[in-house]
Amino acid sequence: MKRRRHPLSEKKVRHYMYQLCKSLDHMHRNGIFHRDVKPENILVKRDVLKLGDFGSCRSVYSKQPYTEYISTRWYRAPECLLTDGFYGFKMDLWSAGCVLYEMASLQPLFPGANELDQISRIHDVMGTPAEKTLTKFKQSRAMSFDFPFKKGSGIPLLTTSLSPQCLSLLHAMVAYDPDERITAHQALQHPYFQEQRAAEKQALARARWKASAPFPECPTAPELSSAWQTAQEGRKQKQPPRPEENHPRRPGPACLMELPRLKLSGAAKLASYSSPALPSVFLPKVPLLRPLKCVGAAQKTETQKDIKPSLKQYRLPTIERRGGGD
């Protein structure tokens, strides 16, 4: 932003601040606060903002007091300047408010030369806080709270190009009392980011619809026909040209012609000739088989009666036992 000659448009400022508040909300919900939010730690590429340099991060649930000299002086919250390290995660919202003003005007909101000058510049714009607010801070050993009364010029006198909603968000971010200061989650619900929330809901609904669709989107008929034509043209280009044949072509009509019909003087009768029977050359002559007659078990043919047994009968000699056998 140091090289820019003209400040960013409010549309760009709204777009970047919405992403910055989302990053801070994500960190705070996970129990971490940055403690060093400034333009040098904000990365922007193709309208996408990312918060970097997490070397000074601390846990939200860690025990106080924290480090006193933390954050860059111009973006340091009053509780960091007036206490011995008794501050919380809302110091990031004060720094984000200072970044919001600097993006819209290209000038720092509280450019103090030292800590006393930083408090003086804050009082010049915001006014001296009430005694009730000052008693919430633990008294520091390095400085007293005897501040002269200042009414404060107010932020609207410094910025004339910002919309009322942007000024409302800026006042909520740079509230002197940290208990009255807005959180990152509440900042995302501010009316200043109404368009961003609506666009984010539409994108989320579209992504859910694509994820729940049973089939992917199919190409339409014109897309298919155009793809088929391009594929055919590619094939024609890839095919090599055919060599011309050397054989001479026969002269003749290029189209088919119908032959003339024959005219017969008389009705010609075709005699039907019967084809002579061809002798079976390949198959040999097979004798005919006569059927057999079944004869019962009691009946015997004459040939069976004439058959006489040709076997002779023999007798085996008796065996004499020796020894004690009876």
C-alpha positions as CSV (number, residue, x, y, z in Angstrom):
1,M,0.0,0.0,0.0
2,K,3.0,2.3,0.4
3,R,3.5,2.5,-3.4
4,R,-0.2,3.2,-4.2
5,R,-1.1,6.8,-5.2
6,H,-4.9,6.3,-4.9
7,P,-6.7,4.6,-2.1
8,L,-8.6,1.3,-2.7
9,S,-12.3,1.5,-3.7
10,E,-14.8,0.7,-0.9
11,K,-15.8,-2.5,-2.8
12,K,-12.2,-3.7,-2.6
13,V,-11.9,-2.7,1.0
14,R,-15.0,-4.6,1.9
15,H,-13.8,-7.7,0.0
16,Y,-10.4,-7.7,1.7
17,M,-11.8,-6.9,5.2
18,Y,-14.3,-9.8,5.0
19,Q,-11.4,-12.2,4.3
20,L,-9.3,-10.7,7.1
21,C,-12.2,-11.1,9.6
22,K,-12.7,-14.7,8.5
23,S,-9.1,-15.5,9.1
24,L,-9.2,-13.9,12.5
25,D,-12.4,-15.7,13.4
26,H,-10.9,-19.0,12.3
27,M,-7.8,-18.4,14.5
28,H,-9.8,-17.3,17.6
29,R,-12.2,-20.2,17.3
30,N,-9.2,-22.5,17.4
31,G,-7.8,-20.8,20.5
32,I,-5.0,-18.7,18.9
33,F,-4.7,-15.0,18.5
34,H,-2.2,-13.3,16.2
35,R,-0.9,-10.3,18.2
36,D,0.8,-8.7,15.2
37,V,-1.8,-7.8,12.6
38,K,-0.5,-5.1,10.2
39,P,-0.4,-4.5,6.5
40,E,3.1,-6.0,6.2
41,N,1.8,-9.4,7.4
42,I,-1.2,-9.4,5.0
43,L,-0.6,-11.1,1.6
44,V,-2.9,-10.4,-1.3
45,K,-2.8,-12.2,-4.7
46,R,-5.5,-12.2,-7.3
47,D,-8.0,-10.7,-4.8
48,V,-7.3,-13.5,-2.3
49,L,-6.1,-12.3,1.1
50,K,-4.1,-14.4,3.5
51,L,-2.8,-13.5,6.9
52,G,0.8,-14.5,7.5
53,D,3.7,-14.3,10.1
54,F,2.4,-16.4,13.0
55,G,5.6,-16.1,15.0
56,S,4.0,-13.9,17.7
57,C,0.9,-16.1,18.2
58,R,-0.2,-17.2,21.6
59,S,-2.9,-19.4,23.0
60,V,-6.1,-17.8,24.1
61,Y,-6.2,-20.1,27.2
62,S,-2.5,-19.4,28.2
63,K,-1.9,-17.6,31.5
64,Q,-1.4,-13.9,31.7
65,P,0.6,-11.7,31.7
66,Y,1.9,-11.8,28.1
67,T,4.8,-10.0,26.5
68,E,4.4,-6.3,26.9
69,Y,6.2,-5.1,23.8
70,I,4.2,-6.9,21.2
71,S,2.7,-5.8,17.9
72,T,3.8,-2.9,15.9
73,R,3.2,0.4,17.8
74,W,0.8,2.0,15.3
75,Y,-1.5,-1.0,15.5
76,R,-1.2,-1.7,19.2
77,A,-4.4,-1.7,21.3
78,P,-4.7,0.5,24.4
79,E,-4.7,-2.5,26.8
80,C,-1.3,-3.4,25.4
81,L,0.0,0.1,26.0
82,L,-1.5,0.7,29.5
83,T,-1.0,-2.7,31.2
84,D,1.9,-5.1,32.0
85,G,0.8,-7.7,29.5
86,F,-2.8,-8.1,30.6
87,Y,-4.6,-8.2,27.2
88,G,-6.6,-10.7,25.2
89,F,-7.5,-11.8,21.7
90,K,-9.6,-8.7,21.0
91,M,-6.3,-6.8,20.4
92,D,-6.4,-8.3,16.9
93,L,-9.7,-6.5,16.2
94,W,-8.1,-3.2,17.1
95,S,-5.3,-3.8,14.7
96,A,-7.7,-4.9,12.0
97,G,-9.6,-1.6,12.4
98,C,-6.4,0.3,11.9
99,V,-5.7,-1.7,8.8
100,L,-9.3,-1.0,7.5
101,Y,-8.7,2.8,7.9
102,E,-5.3,2.5,6.2
103,M,-6.7,0.6,3.2
104,A,-9.4,3.2,2.7
105,S,-7.1,6.3,3.1
106,L,-3.5,5.1,2.6
107,Q,-2.6,6.8,5.9
108,P,-2.1,5.3,9.3
109,L,-4.8,6.0,11.9
110,F,-2.6,6.4,14.9
111,P,1.1,7.1,13.8
112,G,2.7,7.5,17.2
113,A,6.4,8.2,17.6
114,N,6.6,6.4,20.9
115,E,4.3,4.8,23.5
116,L,3.3,8.2,25.1
117,D,2.8,9.8,21.7
118,Q,0.8,6.7,20.6
119,I,-1.6,7.1,23.6
120,S,-1.9,10.8,22.9
121,R,-2.8,10.3,19.3
122,I,-5.4,7.7,20.2
123,H,-7.0,10.3,22.6
124,D,-6.8,13.0,20.0
125,V,-9.1,11.0,17.7
126,M,-11.1,8.8,20.1
127,G,-11.2,11.2,23.1
128,T,-10.1,10.5,26.6
129,P,-11.8,7.4,28.0
130,A,-14.0,7.5,31.1
131,E,-12.6,6.8,34.5
132,K,-14.6,3.6,34.6
133,T,-12.8,2.3,31.5
134,L,-9.4,3.2,32.8
135,T,-9.9,1.4,36.1
136,K,-10.4,-1.9,34.2
137,F,-6.7,-1.8,33.2
138,K,-4.1,-2.8,35.7
139,Q,-1.9,0.1,36.5
140,S,1.5,0.1,34.8
141,R,4.7,0.8,36.6
142,A,6.0,2.9,33.7
143,M,3.2,5.4,33.3
144,S,0.3,6.9,35.2
145,F,-3.3,7.4,34.1
146,D,-3.4,11.2,34.7
147,F,-4.4,12.0,31.1
148,P,-5.7,15.5,30.2
149,F,-9.3,15.6,29.0
150,K,-9.7,15.5,25.3
151,K,-13.0,15.4,23.4
152,G,-11.5,13.8,20.3
153,S,-12.0,14.8,16.7
154,G,-13.6,11.5,15.8
155,I,-13.0,9.2,12.8
156,P,-15.7,10.7,10.5
157,L,-13.7,14.0,10.3
158,L,-10.7,12.0,8.9
159,T,-12.6,9.9,6.4
160,T,-15.2,11.4,4.1
161,S,-15.2,8.7,1.4
162,L,-16.4,5.8,3.6
163,S,-20.0,4.7,3.9
164,P,-21.9,4.9,7.2
165,Q,-21.9,1.1,7.5
166,C,-18.1,1.1,7.1
167,L,-17.7,3.8,9.7
168,S,-19.9,1.8,12.0
169,L,-17.8,-1.3,11.7
170,L,-14.6,0.8,12.2
171,H,-15.9,2.3,15.4
172,A,-16.9,-1.1,16.7
173,M,-13.4,-2.4,16.0
174,V,-11.4,0.4,17.6
175,A,-13.6,0.7,20.7
176,Y,-11.3,1.8,23.6
177,D,-12.8,-0.7,26.1
178,P,-11.9,-4.3,25.0
179,D,-15.2,-5.6,26.6
180,E,-17.2,-3.3,24.3
181,R,-15.1,-4.1,21.3
182,I,-16.6,-6.3,18.6
183,T,-15.3,-9.9,18.0
184,A,-14.3,-11.3,14.6
185,H,-17.4,-13.5,14.5
186,Q,-19.7,-10.5,15.2
187,A,-17.8,-8.5,12.6
188,L,-18.7,-11.1,10.0
189,Q,-22.4,-10.6,10.8
190,H,-22.2,-6.8,10.4
191,P,-24.5,-5.3,7.8
192,Y,-21.4,-4.0,6.0
193,F,-20.7,-7.6,4.8
194,Q,-24.2,-8.4,3.7
195,E,-23.3,-8.8,0.0
196,Q,-20.3,-11.1,0.8
197,R,-22.4,-13.3,3.0
198,A,-25.1,-13.7,0.3
199,A,-22.5,-14.5,-2.4
200,E,-20.8,-17.1,0.0
201,K,-24.2,-18.8,0.6
202,Q,-24.9,-19.1,-3.1
203,A,-21.4,-20.5,-3.8
204,L,-21.9,-23.0,-0.9
205,A,-25.3,-24.1,-2.1
206,R,-24.0,-24.6,-5.7
207,A,-21.1,-26.7,-4.4
208,R,-23.4,-28.9,-2.3
209,W,-25.8,-29.3,-5.3
210,K,-22.9,-30.5,-7.5
211,A,-21.6,-32.8,-4.8
212,S,-25.1,-34.4,-4.3
213,A,-25.9,-34.8,-8.0
214,P,-26.1,-38.5,-9.0
215,F,-24.7,-38.1,-12.5
216,P,-22.2,-35.6,-13.8
217,E,-23.3,-33.0,-16.3
218,C,-23.7,-34.5,-19.7
219,P,-22.9,-32.6,-22.9
220,T,-25.9,-31.5,-25.0
221,A,-26.6,-32.6,-28.6
222,P,-25.0,-29.6,-30.3
223,E,-21.8,-30.2,-28.2
224,L,-21.8,-33.8,-29.2
225,S,-22.3,-33.1,-32.9
226,S,-19.5,-30.4,-32.9
227,A,-17.2,-32.8,-31.1
228,W,-18.0,-35.5,-33.7
229,Q,-17.3,-33.2,-36.6
230,T,-13.9,-32.1,-35.1
231,A,-13.0,-35.7,-34.6
232,Q,-13.8,-36.6,-38.3
233,E,-11.8,-33.6,-39.5
234,G,-8.9,-34.7,-37.5
235,R,-9.0,-38.2,-38.9
236,K,-9.1,-36.9,-42.4
237,Q,-6.1,-34.8,-41.8
238,K,-4.2,-37.7,-40.3
239,Q,-4.9,-40.1,-43.2
240,P,-2.1,-40.1,-45.8
241,P,-3.1,-39.3,-49.4
242,R,-3.6,-42.5,-51.5
243,P,-1.2,-42.9,-54.5
244,E,-2.8,-42.7,-57.9
245,E,-3.1,-46.1,-59.7
246,N,-1.2,-46.5,-62.9
247,H,-3.7,-48.9,-64.4
248,P,-5.8,-47.2,-67.2
249,R,-9.4,-47.1,-66.5
250,R,-11.8,-48.9,-68.9
251,P,-14.0,-46.6,-70.9
252,G,-17.6,-47.0,-70.2
253,P,-20.6,-45.3,-68.8
254,A,-20.3,-44.0,-65.4
255,C,-23.8,-45.0,-64.4
256,L,-25.7,-48.3,-64.5
257,M,-27.7,-49.1,-67.7
258,E,-30.6,-51.5,-68.1
259,L,-30.1,-54.2,-70.8
260,P,-32.9,-54.6,-73.5
261,R,-35.3,-57.5,-73.2
262,L,-35.3,-60.4,-75.7
263,K,-38.3,-60.7,-78.0
264,L,-39.1,-64.4,-78.9
265,S,-41.3,-65.1,-82.0
266,G,-43.0,-68.2,-80.5
267,A,-43.6,-69.7,-77.2
268,A,-40.7,-72.0,-76.7
269,K,-41.6,-75.0,-74.6
270,L,-38.8,-76.5,-72.7
271,A,-39.0,-80.3,-72.4
272,S,-38.5,-81.7,-69.0
273,Y,-35.9,-84.4,-69.1
274,S,-35.6,-86.8,-66.2
275,S,-32.1,-87.3,-65.0
276,P,-31.0,-91.0,-65.2
277,A,-30.4,-92.8,-61.9
278,L,-26.7,-93.0,-61.1
279,P,-25.4,-96.3,-59.9
280,S,-24.0,-96.4,-56.4
281,V,-20.3,-96.5,-57.0
282,F,-19.0,-95.5,-53.6
283,L,-21.1,-97.7,-51.4
284,P,-20.5,-101.6,-51.4
285,K,-23.3,-104.1,-51.5
286,V,-24.5,-105.1,-48.1
287,P,-26.4,-108.4,-47.6
288,L,-29.9,-108.2,-46.2
289,L,-30.3,-109.1,-42.6
290,R,-33.3,-111.4,-41.7
291,P,-35.2,-110.9,-38.5
292,L,-34.5,-113.4,-35.7
293,K,-37.4,-115.4,-34.2
294,C,-37.5,-115.5,-30.4
295,V,-37.9,-119.0,-28.9
296,G,-39.1,-119.7,-25.4
297,A,-37.0,-121.2,-22.7
298,A,-39.0,-124.5,-22.7
299,Q,-38.8,-125.0,-26.5
300,K,-35.6,-126.2,-28.1
301,T,-34.7,-126.3,-31.7
302,E,-33.8,-129.5,-33.5
303,T,-30.1,-128.6,-33.7
304,Q,-30.0,-128.1,-29.9
305,K,-31.5,-131.6,-29.3
306,D,-28.9,-133.3,-31.5
307,I,-26.0,-131.8,-29.6
308,K,-24.6,-134.3,-27.1
309,P,-22.2,-133.5,-24.3
310,S,-18.7,-134.3,-25.4
311,L,-17.2,-134.1,-21.9
312,K,-16.0,-137.3,-20.1
313,Q,-16.6,-138.0,-16.4
314,Y,-13.6,-138.8,-14.2
315,R,-13.4,-139.8,-10.5
316,L,-10.7,-138.7,-8.1
317,P,-8.9,-141.4,-5.9
318,T,-9.5,-141.5,-2.1
319,I,-6.9,-140.0,0.2
320,E,-5.7,-142.1,3.2
321,R,-5.0,-140.3,6.4
322,R,-1.9,-141.1,8.4
323,G,-1.2,-140.4,12.0
324,G,-3.6,-139.8,14.9
325,G,-6.6,-139.0,12.7
326,D,-9.7,-141.1,13.1
